[in-house]
Amino acid sequence: MTQYMLSVIHAEEGPDFPEDVDLQEVYGKVDAFNKELRDSGSWVFGGGLAPPSSATVVDATGKDALVTDGPYAETKEQLGGFWIIEAPDLDAALDISKRASAACMGAVEVRPFQAEE
């Protein structure tokens, strides 16, 4: 089994849902999807993230560590949450990600972990 990261992409400060969307319904769909992942044995780990404005960047590549507020990337879209799953192949991971995207009502990026040598 290969592990994949399913990244939930949000607008800069959170999901950009239409006004008529019931957030409790979205949370319920995500909870149901999480249960489905656990029941199927695909679940490894997952969670939602606080807004990008809460981020701190640490860069210790120089002589002294530099610590700055805010997200590392200056972009309109940010990582809003993620799942780490196990799937037999990319096609299976893509099928799972379709359900993830539908549950959280947002785009989901799928990336495999690097293979261990």
C-alpha positions, -999 to +999 in steps of 0.1 A: +000+000+000+012+035-008+005+065+014-010+096-002-016+131+011-050+146+002-046+183+006-077+205+010-072+238-008-090+269+006-091+306-002-066+326+018-086+328+051-108+297+048-133+279+026-151+300+000-186+284+003-217+299-013-239+318+011-266+292+011-243+264+023-250+250+058-216+246+075-230+220+099-240+199+069-205+202+054-189+192+088-213+162+089-203+151+054-166+153+064-172+134+096-191+107+075-162+106+050-137+102+079-157+073+093-158+057+058-120+060+056-115+045+090-139+016+083-122+008+050-087+008+066-075+036+044-073+062+072-038+070+085-043+106+098-061+138+090-071+172+103-081+207+095-057+236+100-061+270+116-061+300+092-028+308+074-026+340+095-018+318+125+013+304+109+049+309+119+078+303+096+111+291+110+142+293+087+173+278+103+193+275+071+216+304+081+238+312+110+208+323+131+173+309+130+148+335+115+113+333+129+086+353+111+048+355+114+024+345+087+023+319+060+055+310+040+038+314+006+021+346-004-008+332-024-045+335-026-049+298-019-036+279+011-037+244+026-068+242+048-066+206+059-054+172+049-058+135+050-030+109+049-045+077+035-033+043+023-044+031-011-032+003-034-025+027-063-031+062-076-064+052-092-078+041-058-064+073-042-081+094-069-114+076-062-110+084-025-101+120-033-133+125-053-153+116-022-131+139-001-137+168-024-174+162-024-175+160+014-155+192+021-169+211-009-135+221-021-106+211-043-083+183-031-047+178-043-035+142-043+003+134-039+020+102-031+047+100-004+082+093-017+089+056-019+112+043+008+145+029-005 
